[in-house]
């Protein structure tokens, strides 16, 4: 007979195993239905024994609004430990379009060309998707940013200085913006401005596969496990024992592309507002905070285009390959080339 401790472990394991099979099945069926020539092995990528989906009886057409009484009275003007936060540039696009997916792109104020390329390629305006760029304060580029926003109306700016050590503020600002200004969106996709999104394939999967299960507690990304904390002074990622005591980080998401279900956005935001600031945003938010509230990550690695496969696609437009995301750290010309290759591939 199982005691309470062992029974709970058994139930959690069983729920997690079921969901890993469910997610894998969704992806596999999606592949089979869309391209019978593709073979995908997901079993090695969805290693997630504690992850589970809650299958709800709620109407899948309507998301539940966030419960704001669970936040502090000064939450609207607080960003982690910054008590005088406000949006300098903002747009309530979700009141105009009611998007299914919100894509929030971290961008440096000086990255005008990168933002422009995204607008001209995969980030083109769609009624069911909101695409916005997140920036902090930059005295050097503030006038240009305001002019750019006047033209495109797609910039969200917070009143913290835009720097690498402040990137966690930017990530939590994204969670805050969705919580306050777009709570009915089904999903939030957090991105860097040097990536490529195969929007049609991603939306097709979200609508036709995940949405049918009314999936919750969902974090999809390229996962990183057993990463050692860098202590060397020569490392860009050096973290002192005072800032992070453990020698290893928990399992977390590579920060360049992370998909959250709407309930996870609120759960992580609420937890971020209570915890001390830590500057490595992907570790802090998708690792430490997620672990604190018993959220786990599902690997999307098999749906990310490798650099070698991207080169093959660019060389031969007849190659058929299903993917959601291109490789990270792309140059502007690579984003354009990949977008053109997909357009040619679609016509053939």
PEZITA-V772126 format. One record per helix or strand of 3 or more residues. SS is the DSSP state (h for helix, s for strand). FROM is the first residue (numbers start at 1). LEN is the number of residues. If there is no record, write none. Layout:
ss=SS from=FROM len=LEN
ss=SS from=FROM len=LEN
//
This chain:
ss=h from=4 len=31
ss=h from=68 len=3
ss=h from=75 len=3
ss=s from=87 len=3
ss=h from=94 len=4
ss=s from=101 len=6
ss=h from=112 len=9
ss=s from=129 len=9
ss=h from=142 len=11
ss=s from=155 len=7
ss=h from=164 len=18
ss=s from=187 len=6
ss=h from=199 len=15
ss=s from=219 len=6
ss=s from=252 len=10
ss=h from=262 len=11
ss=h from=281 len=12
ss=h from=301 len=3
ss=h from=307 len=9
ss=h from=332 len=16
//
